[in-house]
Amino acid sequence: MKRVKIFADANLTVGKISPYLFGSFLEHIGRAVYEGIYEPGHPTADENGFRRDVLDLVKELNVPIVRYPGGNFVSGYDWTDGVGPKESRPVRLDLAWFTTEPNEFGTDEFIKWCRTAGVEPMLAVNMGTGTAKDAARLVEYCNHAGGTALSDFRRANGAEQPHGVKYWCIGNEMDGPWQIGHLSAEEYGKKALETAKVMRWANGEETKGGRDALKLVVSGSSNHEMKTFPEWDRIVLEHTYRAVDYLSMHRYYEYDETRAHPLEDFLGSADDMNEFIGSVKATIEYVRAKTRSEKRVKISFDEWNIWTQSAPRREPLWKRAPHLLEDVYTYRDALVFAGLINTLLNNCDAVEIGCLAQLVNVIAPVMTQQVGGTLRQTTFYPFRYAARNAVGETVRAISDSDTFATMYGSARYVNAAITHDRKKREVCVFLCNYDGEAREAELELRSFGALRASEAVVLSHTDLGAVNTFASPETVVPVQAELPVVEGGSRVLASLPPMSWSFFKFEYRLAP
Ligand code: AHR
């Protein structure tokens, strides 16, 4: 059997894993909100119309933060349409997705849903048709205690206490010509700076100091295939470096059968995402040096996933909550998806926020039926294991894996991420085997203490195209595997099935 050696030492860390690395994203698009998280009249709906069955799956996924309301949608959204008495909220055309937005669910409902789900809200403001004033007014509506028209309107709408929203995205994908109100880097950089300034002022930051300060995300490139990448990021950051905390990154990968080597190219996604992050880290460092700034802007990777973008649109125009972007994820997708998770972990020194795009029904790990049940897609499982177990810090995983050629360059057959929770004294190993042959992994895990395997899980299937459906929901599910033996407290031999994902957890005692 082919072997791969992976070495890690507790002292060689990449960085601390932020509690917001495995967040998600909820846009007003298709059935993400309506029939997704919100469906009054559904048998499991609570008094707010929130589907409890979906809430349970969100909790199972352990999602810590959710970005809302878009995405492309936000660039045409007037947040005032979505607050106040529901009967007087307008129905609008949504020009981002050519659907009808009923505005039955808006900012207050989202915050309430977040509190019910136990997740941190992350709001995006409109930089397409919206202005700095609109953004500052939304901050006032959400975060000002009372005594002004907007804050008293929030109180009248049922939220006596301020929502205390801390995380904010200044627009979405403003570099893309598909975006409502698309701007050049210069135009957006200037607008984002002014918007950040007045949002902070509306939040009272001149007097309140750092503790309640907003955490602001400025929009980076929509992906690294944009002609304007990385100039967009440099210019935008040069305008805003001192005013913001994060630069956003977005990236979707797809299995494209029209390519000469579709499988190899798809399996190369994780290594390509790693390169992309490397370039953005370098751009941030460049601007930091140029602006003589001590602060380090971090990355909010607030849209990432597998998404077959070439799939044709079938829904008619101007429908309410149509079936849009309802990708059905294969076993192959889950393997690539697991590699993307490893890339996020291996870059946790720079990536502090991650949002899987999206959460429910739209390119999502969770699917729902109207007045019906829920489904865990294949991608649900690698996400759940990472979000629940990848805690503490990432340790550098040094491997001698051989590589294969892809359209992006070379990619490793065995893709690894190793995390270390010092409090719980646990080490977790996440491994993708992208080889059609089984591999034996020889792990040398030094300086942790005497390790003992406590959990072994494998996701494996003979059919790369296998999917979970409502009729057959457990076609692709992880299974418990035999615990690997640990020799001498640090050397582990584990077998990795062909084309598989494995998860191992170890506990350790400290040397006396
Ligand atoms: O997640 C779907 C879309 O992808 C988002 O609306 C947009 O930001 C991105 O292009």
Residues whose N, C-alpha, C, O or C-beta is under 5 A from the ligand:
A	BS01	AHR	G71 N72 F73 N172 E173 A357
